[in-house]
Amino acid sequence: MRRPIFAFTFVAAPLALALALSATSGDNAQGRRSTAASGIEIDALDRKIDPCTDFYQFACGGWIAKHPVPTDKRSYGRFAEVQDRNFTVLRHILEAPGAEGDRKKAADYYAACMDESKVDADGLAPIGSDLATIEEILNPDDLPILIAHLHAYGVPALFHFGAETDLTDATNEIASVDQAGLSLPDRDYYLKTDEPSVALRVKYVAAMQKMFGLAGEPAEQAAADANAVLAFETTLASAMLDRVKRRDPASTQHPMTINELQALSPNFSWRKYAQAAEAPRLLTINVAVPEYLRALDKLITLSAMGDLKAYLRWHVLHEAADLLPKAFADADFDFFSRTLAGQQELGPRWRRCVTQTDESLGEALGKAFVEEMFSPTARADTLAMVQDIKRAMRQDIDAAPWMSGETKKAATVKLEAVVDRIGYPDQWRDYSTLRVTRDAALGNRQQAQLFRHKRTLAKIGQPVDREEWAITPPTVNAYYSPDRNNINFPAGILQPPFYKAGRDTAVNYGGAGAVIGHELTHGFDDQGRKFDAQGNLRDWWTVADATNYDQRAMCVADQYSSYTVAGDTHINGRLTLGENTADNGGLRLALMAYLAGPGATNTTKIDGFTPEQRVFLGWAQVWCESARPETERLRAVTNPHAANKYRVNGPMSNMPEFQKAFACKAGAPMVRANQCRVW
């Protein structure tokens, strides 16, 4: 699932982030709305609101009033607006005649996905062999080979197996095993005992029962299987490490040999699994959550074979549902999108198929997107802003009164080592071994999953490929990679409202510049600070400086924990701490960089706003969004980012610069009495 956010990530795949604009897309967008000379969207403002009371509403109230959530979306904001624009471009690329090479492969993938009549006619045939194989297993000894097969084709049953950076030596890849295998969004959905949670689980069982019935099970058997799956997944959930604890990277670092892994879970043959998965020799395996594997081993041993089969059948059906006949897709959507997130209707099929094509052949499609939409000017401007933001961070580190000289020196070394990547990869991915046909939608996705799985496992024991991107060029997002120490900005996000060539520089720094600052700050947030310049998990802080850091970070965590969404649901300030730290630091760095560079001598008001005010408006207006309450509650549990309103009001209420820019009086809602600051 695509999330309209900026992200800090360290995963088996490399990381990617972007911020740039195509002049073509920007001009088209400009023609559709009232944009002032400065680039501020005047009709997005709500002039009835005092900016010192609620700056988010002041900056976005007009936009929100004009943009209710469409029935086919869970939320709708500026990120979705840009992504929809990008997808329209991708649709034209995919539907254009005469495609060749990998671009034709992408077009065929899209065409097969669009052929709904063929999908309906195929019925369950594309997963028939998997369902039959599940029925044929006689005992847990057969499980490793079956699970290896399901994993290869994208079914996330029982656990995750892949490759990741060795955080003791960030130049190498090692094998990894991690918790996985739930269908609900988080472990808490299984474990909470309040009335809404219990009611939701009842609806989940009913959804599974319906799906089993569509697959041909008698009603009584379907009900029994659905309840068995819930019980099985609940046991898995109870052994999982929660999201907040996982934020400490050391909590998921437990390197083992395969013999040690086998001793940890003796009833599952890891050698048999590795052989079936065609994995390279496993010298070291990082076991993220050992207690989970102990519990899984016990569960496999004690579960009735019928219950285990029901669990596996469910995951095969659920994973494939959107490319099965309409009755399956509708049933899956009804619970996982309508009930869980409030989305009322499926999006148009073309958009869903563009999304899937981008996910499976993203660089084949992305190459065509870049050719059409990404200008050299945007790339050059973004690189210039990156350097300005880095200079501002050097100054910020030097001036930090709470850090010792020793830690400042190490922080500067890390900052100087950050690699900037803009727009697209230098080497495009080769899809020559991926088999795609024009008449097998689900088969194509399975082949794409197999292609991705083989690429991932082939990394085990090899040097880390630091040139690889983790997201595709058309993606509207950005992120920092701590194990590679790079910031990445794909072409898809470098468009209005984030950036526009020739627009007022203050607004560009508030939008694109703050995004750059956000990603750079991730290298020094509560997770990123634990990695050194080479990407190794290593403590380079003095004890006193680490204590000072934690005190400052807890101020931010407590601040955001006081915020609520959907009326009564609190944001988890510990879960969102890294992103909140990056929002606060990124906006401040963008303002510092602007005032030290393009804005050093600029005091001109444009559209009634000073340069400093335009920087703040540039940031605020990228976060305008309407969201369903169900979606807000879901995000509060699962998303490491705060709600958009607080990504605006949270940082600004901590900044004396904001108070001065808008002449806010002490005690105003946008002026916190206890202002938090890490960077």
C-alpha positions in Angstrom: 0.0 0.0 0.0 1.3 3.4 -0.9 1.3 5.9 2.0 1.4 9.7 1.4 4.2 10.3 3.8 7.9 10.7 4.1 9.6 7.7 5.7 12.6 6.6 7.6 13.2 3.0 6.7 15.8 0.2 7.0 14.7 -2.9 5.3 16.0 -5.8 3.1 15.7 -3.6 0.1 17.5 -0.2 -0.4 15.7 3.0 0.4 14.5 5.9 -1.8 13.1 9.4 -1.5 12.3 12.2 -4.0 11.4 15.8 -4.5 11.2 17.3 -8.0 8.9 18.9 -10.6 8.2 18.5 -14.2 7.4 21.8 -15.8 4.7 20.2 -17.9 2.8 18.7 -14.9 3.3 21.9 -12.9 1.8 24.1 -15.6 -1.2 21.8 -16.0 -1.8 21.8 -12.3 -1.5 25.6 -12.1 -4.2 26.0 -14.7 -6.7 24.1 -12.6 -6.5 26.2 -9.4 -6.0 29.7 -8.2 -2.4 30.0 -7.3 -0.9 33.3 -6.3 2.2 34.9 -7.7 4.1 33.5 -4.7 2.9 30.0 -5.4 0.7 30.0 -2.3 -2.7 28.6 -3.1 -4.9 31.5 -2.0 -8.2 29.6 -2.4 -6.8 26.9 0.0 -6.7 29.4 2.8 -9.4 29.9 5.5 -9.2 33.6 6.3 -11.8 33.3 9.1 -9.2 31.5 11.2 -6.5 33.3 13.1 -3.1 31.6 12.1 -2.1 31.8 15.7 -5.0 29.7 16.7 -4.9 26.9 14.2 -2.4 27.3 11.4 -3.4 24.1 9.6 -7.0 25.3 9.3 -5.8 28.7 8.2 -3.6 27.3 5.5 -5.8 24.4 4.4 -9.4 25.2 5.4 -10.5 26.4 2.0 -8.9 23.3 0.3 -10.5 20.9 2.7 -13.9 22.5 2.2 -13.6 22.0 -1.5 -12.2 18.5 -1.4 -14.4 16.0 0.6 -13.1 12.4 0.5 -14.2 10.7 -2.8 -16.2 7.6 -2.3 -13.4 5.5 -3.7 -10.7 6.7 -1.3 -10.0 6.4 2.4 -8.6 9.9 2.4 -7.7 12.6 -0.1 -4.9 15.1 0.2 -2.2 16.8 -1.7 0.0 13.6 -1.9 -3.0 11.7 -3.4 -3.6 14.7 -5.8 -0.1 14.5 -7.1 -0.1 10.6 -7.3 -3.4 10.7 -9.2 -1.8 13.1 -11.7 1.2 10.8 -12.0 -1.0 7.8 -12.5 -2.8 9.6 -15.3 0.5 10.1 -17.1 1.4 6.4 -16.5 -2.0 5.3 -17.9 -1.3 7.2 -21.1 2.2 5.6 -21.3 0.8 2.1 -20.7 -2.1 2.5 -23.2 0.1 4.0 -25.9 0.7 1.8 -29.0 4.1 0.6 -30.2 5.7 -0.1 -26.8 8.9 -2.2 -27.0 11.2 -4.1 -24.5 10.5 -3.7 -20.8 8.0 -0.9 -21.6 5.9 -3.4 -23.6 6.2 -5.9 -20.8 4.7 -3.3 -18.5 1.9 -2.6 -21.1 1.1 -6.3 -21.3 1.0 -6.5 -17.5 -1.4 -3.6 -17.4 -3.6 -5.0 -20.2 -4.0 -8.4 -18.4 -5.0 -6.6 -15.2 -7.6 -4.6 -17.1 -9.2 -7.7 -18.7 -11.8 -8.2 -16.0 -13.9 -10.6 -18.1 -10.8 -12.9 -18.4 -10.3 -12.7 -14.6 -13.9 -13.7 -14.0 -13.7 -16.5 -16.6 -10.5 -17.9 -14.9 -12.2 -18.3 -11.6 -10.0 -19.9 -9.0 -7.8 -21.6 -11.6 -4.8 -19.3 -11.0 -4.6 -20.5 -7.3 -6.1 -23.9 -7.8 -2.8 -25.8 -7.6 -1.8 -23.9 -4.4 -5.2 -24.8 -2.7 -4.8 -28.4 -3.8 -1.3 -28.6 -2.4 -2.4 -27.3 0.9 -5.1 -30.0 1.1 -2.5 -32.6 0.3 -0.1 -31.9 3.3 -0.4 -34.6 5.9 1.7 -33.4 8.8 4.0 -30.5 9.8 7.0 -32.1 8.2 5.5 -31.1 4.8 5.3 -27.5 5.9 8.7 -26.1 5.1 8.6 -26.9 1.4 5.0 -25.5 1.1 5.8 -22.3 3.0 8.8 -21.7 0.8 6.6 -22.1 -2.3 4.0 -19.7 -0.9 6.6 -17.1 0.1 8.1 -17.2 -3.4 4.7 -16.2 -4.9 4.0 -13.5 -2.4 1.8 -15.2 0.2 3.0 -13.9 3.6 2.3 -16.9 5.8 3.8 -17.6 9.2 7.0 -15.6 8.9 9.0 -13.4 6.6 12.3 -14.7 5.1 14.5 -12.4 3.1 17.8 -10.5 3.0 18.9 -7.4 4.9 22.0 -5.3 5.6 24.2 -6.8 8.3 24.1 -3.9 10.8 27.4 -5.0 12.3 29.0 -4.7 8.9 26.8 -2.5 6.6 28.7 -3.5 3.5 27.2 -7.0 3.4 23.8 -8.6 3.1 22.7 -11.5 5.4 19.6 -13.6 5.6 16.8 -12.5 7.9 13.7 -14.1 9.5 11.0 -11.9 11.0 7.5 -12.1 12.4 4.6 -12.0 9.9 1.5 -13.8 9.0 -1.4 -11.6 10.2 -4.3 -10.3 8.1 -5.5 -7.6 10.4 -3.3 -4.4 10.4 -1.7 -4.8 13.8 -1.3 -7.3 16.7 -3.4 -5.0 18.9 -6.5 -5.7 16.7 -6.3 -9.3 18.0 -5.5 -8.6 21.6 -7.5 -5.6 22.7 -10.7 -6.5 24.6 -12.7 -3.3 24.3 -16.1 -3.5 22.7 -15.2 -2.0 19.3 -12.2 -4.4 19.0 -14.3 -7.4 19.9 -17.0 -6.3 17.4 -14.4 -5.9 14.6 -13.1 -9.4 15.1 -16.7 -10.7 14.7 -16.9 -8.9 11.4 -13.5 -10.3 10.4 -14.6 -13.8 11.1 -17.8 -13.2 9.0 -15.6 -11.8 6.1 -13.4 -14.9 6.2 -16.5 -17.2 6.3 -17.9 -15.5 3.2 -14.6 -15.9 1.3 -14.4 -19.6 2.3 -18.0 -20.0 1.1 -17.2 -18.4 -2.2 -14.4 -20.9 -2.6 -16.8 -23.7 -2.3 -16.9 -24.7 1.4 -20.2 -25.6 3.0 -21.4 -23.0 5.5 -20.7 -25.0 8.6 -17.1 -25.7 7.5 -16.6 -22.2 6.4 -17.6 -20.9 9.9 -15.4 -23.4 11.6 -12.4 -22.5 9.4 -12.9 -18.8 9.9 -12.9 -19.1 13.7 -9.8 -21.4 13.5 -7.9 -18.8 11.5 -8.8 -16.1 14.0 -7.5 -18.3 16.9 -4.3 -19.2 15.0 -3.6 -15.5 14.1 -4.3 -14.4 17.7 -1.7 -16.8 19.0 0.8 -15.4 16.5 -0.1 -11.8 17.4 0.4 -12.5 21.1 4.0 -13.5 20.5 4.9 -10.5 18.3 7.0 -7.5 19.3 4.9 -4.4 19.2 5.6 -1.4 16.9 6.9 0.9 19.5 9.5 -1.7 20.8 10.5 -2.5 17.3 11.5 1.2 16.8 14.7 0.4 18.7 16.9 -1.2 16.0 18.8 -3.2 18.5 15.6 -5.0 19.6 15.5 -6.8 16.3 19.1 -7.8 16.0 19.8 -11.4 16.9 22.3 -13.0 14.5 22.4 -16.8 14.6 23.8 -19.7 12.7 21.3 -22.1 11.0 22.0 -24.6 13.8 21.1 -22.0 16.4 17.9 -21.1 14.5 17.0 -24.8 14.3 17.5 -25.2 18.0 15.2 -22.2 18.6 12.4 -23.8 16.6 13.1 -27.6 16.3 9.8 -28.6 14.8 10.3 -26.6 11.6 13.2 -27.7 9.3 15.0 -24.6 8.3 17.4 -26.5 6.0 14.4 -28.0 4.2 12.9 -24.5 3.9 16.1 -22.9 2.6 16.7 -25.7 0.1 13.1 -25.3 -1.2 13.5 -21.5 -1.4 16.7 -22.0 -3.4 18.5 -19.7 -0.9 22.3 -19.3 -1.0 24.3 -20.8 1.8 23.1 -19.3 5.1 26.2 -18.4 7.2 24.4 -15.9 9.4 20.7 -15.3 9.8 19.3 -12.4 11.7 16.3 -13.6 13.7 14.4 -10.4 14.5 12.1 -11.7 17.2 13.3 -15.0 18.7 10.3 -15.3 21.0 8.0 -15.2 18.0 9.7 -18.2 16.4 9.5 -20.1 19.7 5.8 -19.5 19.8 5.3 -20.3 16.2 7.2 -23.6 16.6 4.9 -24.5 19.5 1.8 -23.4 17.5 2.7 -25.6 14.5 3.2 -28.6 16.8 -0.1 -28.2 18.7 -2.4 -27.0 16.0 -4.8 -29.5 14.4 -3.8 -30.0 10.7 -7.2 -28.8 9.6 -6.7 -25.5 11.4 -3.3 -25.0 9.8 -4.7 -25.8 6.4 -7.5 -23.3 7.0 -5.0 -20.6 7.9 -2.9 -21.2 4.7 -6.0 -21.4 2.5 -7.2 -18.1 3.9 -3.9 -16.4 3.2 -3.8 -17.7 -0.4 -7.4 -16.4 -1.0 -6.8 -13.1 0.7 -3.6 -12.4 -1.1 -5.2 -13.1 -4.5 -8.6 -11.7 -3.9 -8.3 -8.4 -5.9 -7.4 -10.4 -9.0 -10.0 -13.1 -8.5 -13.6 -12.9 -9.8 -15.6 -9.9 -8.7 -17.4 -11.7 -5.9 -14.0 -12.4 -4.2 -12.7 -8.9 -4.8 -15.9 -7.3 -3.5 -15.9 -9.5 -0.3 -12.3 -8.7 0.5 -12.8 -5.0 -0.1 -16.0 -4.9 2.0 -14.1 -5.7 5.2 -10.5 -4.6 4.6 -11.3 -1.3 3.0 -14.9 -0.4 3.8 -15.1 -1.7 7.4 -11.5 -1.1 8.5 -10.9 2.2 6.7 -14.3 3.6 5.7 -13.7 3.5 1.9 -17.0 3.3 0.3 -16.2 2.1 -3.3 -13.4 0.5 -5.2 -11.3 2.8 -7.2 -11.5 2.6 -11.0 -9.9 -0.5 -12.4 -7.4 1.5 -14.5 -6.0 3.1 -11.4 -5.7 -0.1 -9.5 -3.9 -1.7 -12.5 -1.6 1.2 -12.9 -0.7 0.9 -9.2 0.0 -2.9 -9.6 2.1 -2.3 -12.8 4.1 0.3 -11.0 4.7 -2.0 -8.1 5.8 -4.9 -10.3 7.7 -3.2 -13.1 8.2 0.1 -11.5 11.6 1.0 -13.2 10.4 -0.1 -16.6 7.5 2.2 -16.2 9.5 4.8 -14.3 12.0 5.2 -17.1 9.2 6.3 -19.4 7.8 8.5 -16.7 11.1 10.3 -16.2 11.5 10.9 -19.9 8.2 12.6 -20.0 7.9 14.3 -16.7 11.3 15.0 -15.0 13.2 18.1 -16.1 17.0 18.7 -15.6 16.1 22.0 -14.0 14.1 20.2 -11.2 17.1 17.9 -10.6 19.6 20.7 -10.4 17.3 22.8 -8.1 16.8 19.9 -5.8 20.5 19.2 -5.5 21.1 22.9 -4.7 18.5 22.9 -2.0 20.0 19.7 -0.5 23.4 21.4 -0.2 21.7 24.5 1.4 19.9 22.2 3.9 23.1 20.4 4.7 24.9 23.6 5.4 22.1 24.6 7.8 22.3 21.3 9.6 26.1 21.7 10.0 25.4 25.0 11.7 22.6 23.5 13.8 24.9 20.8 15.0 27.7 23.2 15.8 25.3 25.5 17.7 23.6 22.8 19.8 24.2 23.8 23.4 23.4 20.3 24.7 26.0 18.3 22.7 29.7 17.9 23.6 32.4 18.6 21.1 33.1 14.9 20.8 29.6 14.0 19.7 29.3 17.0 17.4 32.4 15.9 15.6 31.0 12.4 15.1 27.6 13.9 14.0 29.4 16.1 11.4 31.3 13.1 10.0 28.0 11.3 9.5 26.4 14.3 7.9 29.2 14.7 5.5 28.9 11.1 4.5 25.2 11.3 3.6 24.7 10.5 -0.1 22.1 12.5 -2.1 20.0 10.7 -4.8 17.6 12.6 -6.9 14.9 11.5 -9.3 15.8 8.0 -10.5 18.5 5.3 -10.4 21.6 5.6 -12.4 21.2 2.0 -13.5 17.7 0.8 -14.5 16.5 -2.6 -13.4 16.7 -5.5 -15.9 13.4 -7.3 -16.2 14.4 -9.7 -18.9 13.9 -12.8 -16.7 10.4 -11.7 -15.7 7.7 -13.6 -17.7 4.6 -11.6 -18.5 1.6 -12.5 -20.7 -1.3 -10.4 -21.9 -4.0 -12.7 -20.6 -3.0 -13.8 -17.0 -3.5 -11.0 -14.5 -2.9 -13.0 -11.3 -0.3 -15.2 -13.0 1.7 -12.1 -14.0 1.6 -10.8 -10.4 2.7 -14.2 -9.1 5.6 -14.2 -11.6 6.5 -10.6 -10.5 6.5 -11.8 -6.9 8.8 -14.7 -7.9 11.1 -12.3 -9.8 11.3 -10.1 -6.7 11.8 -13.0 -4.3 14.7 -14.5 -6.3 16.4 -11.1 -6.6 16.1 -10.7 -2.8 17.4 -14.1 -1.9 20.3 -13.7 -4.4 21.6 -10.8 -2.2 22.3 -13.1 0.7 26.1 -13.2 1.3 26.7 -10.5 -1.3 27.9 -6.9 -0.9 25.2 -4.3 -0.3 24.1 -2.7 -3.6 24.0 1.0 -2.5 22.8 2.1 -5.9 19.5 0.2 -5.6 16.3 2.2 -5.0 13.5 0.9 -2.9 10.7 2.9 -4.4 9.8 3.7 -8.0 10.4 7.0 -9.9 6.7 7.9 -10.1 6.1 7.5 -6.4 5.0 10.5 -4.4 7.1 9.9 -1.3 10.6 10.2 0.1 12.8 8.4 2.7 16.1 8.1 4.4 18.1 4.8 4.7 20.1 4.5 7.9 22.0 1.4 6.9 23.1 3.1 3.6 23.1 6.6 5.0 21.5 8.2 2.0 18.5 10.5 1.3 16.5 9.7 -1.8 13.9 11.8 -3.7 12.1 10.1 -6.7 10.8 12.2 -9.6 7.2 11.6 -8.7 7.2 13.9 -5.7 9.1 16.8 -7.3 6.0 18.6 -8.5 3.6 21.2 -7.1 2.7 21.8 -4.3 6.2 20.6 -3.2 8.3 22.4 -5.9 7.8 24.4 -9.1 10.5 25.8 -11.2 10.4 29.6 -11.2 8.1 29.8 -8.2 8.8 32.0 -5.2 11.9 30.5 -3.5 10.4 30.8 0.0 7.5 28.5 -1.0 9.8 26.0 -2.6 11.9 25.9 0.6 8.8 25.5 2.7 7.7 22.6 0.6 10.6 20.8 -1.0 13.2 22.2 1.3 11.4 21.0 4.4 11.0 17.6 2.8 14.8 17.4 2.3 15.3 18.6 5.9 12.9 16.0 7.1 14.8 13.2 5.5 18.2 14.5 6.5 17.0 14.8 10.2 16.0 11.2 10.1 19.7 10.4 10.2 19.7 12.0 13.6 16.3 11.0 15.0 15.9 8.6 17.9 16.5 5.6 15.5 18.9 7.2 13.0 21.2 8.5 15.6 22.1 4.9 16.5 23.8 4.3 13.1 27.2 5.6 12.2 28.3 7.2 8.9 28.8 3.9 7.2 25.4 2.5 8.2 26.5 0.3 11.1 24.5 0.0 14.2 27.0 1.7 16.6 26.8 4.0 19.5 28.8 7.1 18.8 27.3 9.3 21.5 28.7 10.2 24.9 26.5 9.0 27.8 25.7 12.6 28.8 24.8 13.6 25.2 22.6 10.5 24.8 20.8 11.4 28.0 20.2 14.9 26.9 18.9 13.7 23.5 16.4 11.3 25.2 15.1 14.1 27.4 14.5 16.3 24.4 13.0 13.5 22.4 10.6 12.6 25.2 9.3 16.2 25.2 8.3 15.6 21.5 6.7 12.2 22.3 4.6 13.6 25.1 3.6 16.6 23.0 2.2 14.4 20.2 0.6 11.9 22.6 -1.7 14.7 23.7 -3.1 15.1 20.2 -6.3 13.2 19.2 -7.9 12.3 15.9 -11.5 11.2 15.0 -12.7 12.8 18.2 -11.3 10.4 20.8 -8.3 8.5 19.5 -4.9 9.6 20.7 -1.8 9.6 18.5 0.9 7.4 19.9 3.8 9.8 20.5 6.3 7.0 21.0 5.4 5.3 17.7 5.5 8.6 15.8 8.6 10.0 17.5 11.0 9.6 14.6 8.7 11.2 12.1 7.7 14.0 14.5 11.4 14.7 15.2 12.0 14.8 11.4 9.1 17.2 10.8 10.3 19.6 13.5 13.9 19.5 12.4 13.1 19.5 8.7 11.0 22.7 8.8 13.5 24.5 11.0 16.4 23.5 8.7 14.4 24.7 5.6 13.8 28.1 7.2 17.5 28.4 8.3 18.7 27.5 4.8 16.3 29.9 3.2 17.2 32.8 5.4 20.9 32.1 5.0 20.7 31.8 1.2 18.0 33.0 -1.2 16.1 34.9 1.6 19.1 36.6 3.1 18.2 40.0 1.7 14.6 39.4 0.7 12.0 41.2 2.8 9.4 41.7 0.0 5.8 40.7 0.8 4.0 38.8 -1.9 0.3 38.3 -1.8 0.4 40.0 1.6 2.8 37.5 3.2 6.4 38.0 4.3 9.1 35.6 3.1 9.1 33.8 6.5 5.3 33.4 6.4 5.5 32.0 2.9 8.0 29.3 4.1 5.5 28.2 6.7 2.6 28.3 4.2 4.7 26.3 1.8 5.1 23.5 4.3 1.5 23.6 5.6 -0.1 23.5 2.1 1.5 20.2 1.2 -0.4 18.6 4.1 -4.0 19.7 3.3 -6.1 16.6 3.5 -9.6 15.2 4.1 -9.7 11.8 5.9 -12.4 9.4 7.0 -12.6 8.9 10.8 -12.0 5.1 10.3 -8.9 5.9 8.4 -7.6 8.3 11.1 -8.2 5.6 13.8 -6.4 3.0 11.7 -3.4 5.3 11.1 -3.2 6.1 14.8 -2.6 2.4 15.6 -0.4 1.5 12.6 1.2 4.6 11.1 4.5 6.0 12.4 3.4 9.4 11.1 1.1 11.8 13.0 -2.1 13.1 11.4 -1.5 15.8 8.8 -3.0 18.5 11.0 -0.3 17.9 13.6 2.5 17.6 11.0 1.8 21.3 10.6 0.7 22.6 14.0 3.1 20.4 16.0 6.4 21.8 14.6 5.2 25.4 14.2 3.9 25.6 17.8 7.5 24.7 18.9 9.1 27.5 16.8 9.8 31.0 18.1 10.4 31.9 14.5 6.7 31.1 13.7 5.5 33.1 16.7 7.5 36.1 15.5 6.5 35.7 11.8 2.8 35.9 12.6 3.1 38.1 15.7 1.4 35.5 17.9 0.9 36.4 21.5 2.2 34.3 24.4 -0.5 31.8 25.3 -2.0 31.5 21.8 -2.7 27.9 20.8 0.1 28.0 18.2 2.6 29.0 20.9 3.4 26.2 23.2 4.5 27.1 26.7 6.9 24.2 26.8 8.4 24.2 23.3 10.2 21.0 22.3 13.3 20.9 20.2 15.7 18.2 19.3 17.2 19.7 16.1 
